[in-house]
Amino acid sequence: MTIAIEQPDLGLQVDAKRIHSDTNELILDGGFALPKLEPQGGFEAPEINSFGHSFRDYNAESERQKTVEEFYRLNHINQSYDFVKKMREKYGKLDRVEMSIWECCELLNDVVDDSDPDLDEPQIEHLLQTAEAIRKDYPDEDWLHLTALIHDLGKVLLLPSFGGLPQWAVVGDTFPLGCAFDESIVHHKYFKDNCDTHNPAYNTKNGIYQEGCGLENVLMSWGHDDYMYLVAKENGTTLPSAALFIVRYHSFYPLHRAGAYTHLMNEEDRENLKWLQIFNKYDLYSKSKVRVDVEKVKPYYLSLIEKYFPAKLKW
């Protein structure tokens, strides 16, 4: 089944009836409030995260930041072209387990992402916060609601039943392999100890790629993004290409925040990037300490899973 989706209107809309008159907060079905809204009703991103720092501030002094920097040191040293090829071959077999999307969501209760300076809550909370926020502003784009729910499910790679991969091989910002590491990549200095840095085939702007080749032909650092993309694609999801693009590249911050690597994109990538940039605002800024009423929203998301996925998937 092919799904046609309209290009996004970048003006964010909300239902005024759902705004608390005293606090100017948007009240969501999950039982939590988004940060304040602009006077025009658009979603206004908060200025600080739940730790009291700016979002994605990798220089703020805290124990959390030290953990994050050490994570990126290991990530940048070990994520090489050969390593990623091996991981894609190993996990692309999808021979670990068979389970539903919702069963996988529940597994994430045991996962905390060490690469994220803004969040130390179980991942299922973040998934539902993101999905519910998007649902309010884009009520007719049910594929986008489900994309928000599933976008981080690949983090199950951290669990023993999926091989217990180290954090640096599962989470964090992603970047292309097979070409030069752009300086916009967070903690870029640690790439000096990556073997690819010293390989003349890989250390130029284009490396092994042709300009405009399309991101689908570019090898990305291995992690939950690429794994969940493989799971969705190989299990025959009917989600549109924009959804798979979001799943695969939502951690590709050098592209959608810094504008790096655009020379490798094709026209389809540029169209899908519009949706990713919308999604990213919710993915980043909906992280909250307020809990979601999982049982209240669960029936809606189960209906979307049934619409776009088989009952059981190979992982």
Number of C-alpha atoms within 10 A of each C-alpha: 8 8 10 8 11 7 10 14 11 10 9 16 15 19 11 11 9 15 19 13 10 6 11 18 18 23 18 17 16 20 15 19 23 23 19 18 18 12 9 9 17 14 23 15 17 15 11 14 20 14 13 10 17 16 20 14 14 20 14 14 10 13 8 18 19 14 14 20 19 15 21 24 18 18 27 24 17 20 24 21 19 13 14 19 15 12 15 16 10 11 17 15 13 17 11 12 11 14 14 16 21 17 11 19 21 12 16 21 14 13 17 17 20 21 24 21 25 25 21 19 17 15 22 23 21 24 25 27 29 25 25 27 27 24 21 19 16 17 14 10 14 18 21 22 26 26 24 28 24 24 25 24 26 25 27 25 24 24 15 9 10 16 12 13 15 14 20 24 23 25 26 25 21 26 25 20 24 25 24 21 23 17 13 14 19 18 18 14 12 16 23 13 14 17 16 23 19 12 14 12 14 20 18 15 16 16 16 14 18 13 14 15 14 18 20 13 12 18 18 23 29 27 27 25 29 24 26 23 22 21 20 23 14 15 16 12 17 18 21 18 17 21 23 23 21 26 26 23 22 23 23 21 19 21 20 18 11 14 11 18 21 17 15 19 20 15 11 13 18 13 13 19 20 17 19 20 16 16 21 19 15 19 22 17 22 24 23 21 14 13 15 22 14 14 9 11 15 13 11 13 18 13 11 15 21 12 16 17 17 17 13 14 19 16 25
